[in-house]
Amino acid sequence: MPAIRGLIREFPDTLMQDNLPPSEAFFVATEGERIVGCCALEIYSKRLAEIRSLAVTKDFQRKGIAKQLIQTCVAEAKEHGVYEILCITGTQDIFEKYGFGPFNKEKYALIKIL
């Protein structure tokens, strides 16, 4: 988990740093001993799961790592019988490539932090 937290800290403006999913929810991509990418799948019910905390270190971006992590999460959700996956992201284009789209034509996810 410390290596995953370190990777996520590389993106303080785009990734939520608090309330990370548990370590068992994460998939990681490695180069040797180094974690160069991560993504978590949180399964809420048979109906719904969420892809969270997708991060690939800058010097390993554009090498297909994010694609593999997303595909791994989707496969894992299918294996658990989940039939809807959501993601809240500032980089829609990568998820749109893999079939994600707005829910009911909504364009924004809103949050209120208490």
C-alpha positions as CSV (number, residue, x, y, z in Angstrom):
1,M,0.0,0.0,0.0
2,P,2.8,2.5,0.6
3,A,3.9,2.2,-3.0
4,I,0.4,2.7,-4.3
5,R,-0.1,5.7,-2.1
6,G,3.2,7.1,-3.4
7,L,2.0,6.7,-7.0
8,I,-1.3,8.3,-6.3
9,R,0.5,11.3,-4.6
10,E,2.1,12.0,-8.0
11,F,-1.3,13.3,-9.1
12,P,-2.5,15.6,-6.2
13,D,-4.8,17.7,-8.4
14,T,-6.6,14.8,-10.1
15,L,-6.7,11.9,-7.6
16,M,-8.5,11.8,-4.3
17,Q,-5.8,11.2,-1.7
18,D,-8.1,10.3,1.2
19,N,-10.4,7.3,1.6
20,L,-8.5,5.0,-0.8
21,P,-10.0,1.6,-1.4
22,P,-8.5,-1.3,0.6
23,S,-5.3,-2.8,-0.7
24,E,-7.1,-6.0,-1.9
25,A,-9.2,-3.9,-4.3
26,F,-6.1,-2.7,-6.2
27,F,-4.5,-4.1,-9.3
28,V,-0.9,-3.0,-10.1
29,A,1.4,-2.8,-13.0
30,T,5.1,-3.3,-12.2
31,E,8.4,-2.7,-13.9
32,G,10.8,-4.9,-12.0
33,E,10.2,-4.2,-8.3
34,R,8.6,-0.8,-9.0
35,I,4.8,-0.2,-9.1
36,V,4.3,2.0,-12.2
37,G,0.5,1.8,-12.4
38,C,-2.5,1.1,-10.2
39,C,-6.3,0.9,-10.4
40,A,-8.9,-0.3,-7.9
41,L,-12.2,-2.0,-8.4
42,E,-14.7,-1.5,-5.6
43,I,-17.7,-3.9,-5.8
44,Y,-20.7,-2.4,-4.1
45,S,-23.3,-5.0,-5.1
46,K,-24.2,-7.4,-8.0
47,R,-25.4,-4.4,-9.8
48,L,-22.7,-1.9,-9.3
49,A,-18.9,-1.6,-9.0
50,E,-16.6,1.5,-9.3
51,I,-13.2,1.8,-10.9
52,R,-11.1,4.1,-8.7
53,S,-7.7,5.5,-8.3
54,L,-6.3,4.8,-11.9
55,A,-2.8,6.1,-12.0
56,V,0.2,5.5,-14.2
57,T,3.5,7.2,-13.4
58,K,4.4,9.9,-15.9
59,D,7.4,8.1,-17.5
60,F,5.2,5.0,-18.2
61,Q,2.2,6.7,-19.7
62,R,1.1,6.0,-23.3
63,K,2.4,2.4,-23.1
64,G,-1.0,0.7,-22.7
65,I,-0.8,0.3,-18.9
66,A,-4.0,2.2,-18.1
67,K,-5.8,0.1,-20.8
68,Q,-4.6,-3.1,-19.2
69,L,-5.7,-2.0,-15.7
70,I,-9.1,-0.9,-16.9
71,Q,-9.6,-4.2,-18.8
72,T,-8.5,-6.1,-15.7
73,C,-11.1,-4.3,-13.6
74,V,-13.8,-4.9,-16.1
75,A,-12.9,-8.6,-16.3
76,E,-12.9,-8.9,-12.5
77,A,-16.3,-7.2,-12.3
78,K,-17.7,-9.6,-14.9
79,E,-16.3,-12.6,-13.0
80,H,-18.2,-11.4,-9.9
81,G,-21.5,-11.0,-11.9
82,V,-21.5,-7.2,-11.7
83,Y,-23.3,-5.6,-14.6
84,E,-22.7,-1.9,-14.2
85,I,-19.3,-0.2,-13.6
86,L,-19.0,3.5,-13.0
87,C,-16.0,5.8,-12.8
88,I,-15.6,9.4,-11.8
89,T,-12.8,10.9,-13.8
90,G,-11.3,14.0,-15.1
91,T,-10.0,12.2,-18.1
92,Q,-13.1,10.8,-19.8
93,D,-11.4,10.0,-23.1
94,I,-9.5,6.9,-21.8
95,F,-12.7,5.4,-20.4
96,E,-14.8,6.3,-23.4
97,K,-12.3,4.2,-25.5
98,Y,-13.5,1.2,-23.5
99,G,-17.2,1.7,-23.7
100,F,-17.9,4.0,-20.8
101,G,-20.3,6.8,-21.4
102,P,-22.4,9.3,-19.5
103,F,-25.3,7.9,-17.4
104,N,-28.6,9.1,-18.8
105,K,-26.7,11.7,-20.8
106,E,-25.4,13.3,-17.6
107,K,-22.1,15.1,-18.0
108,Y,-21.0,15.8,-14.5
109,A,-20.6,14.0,-11.2
110,L,-21.3,16.2,-8.3
111,I,-20.0,15.8,-4.7
112,K,-20.4,17.6,-1.5
113,I,-17.7,17.1,1.1
114,L,-19.0,17.4,4.6
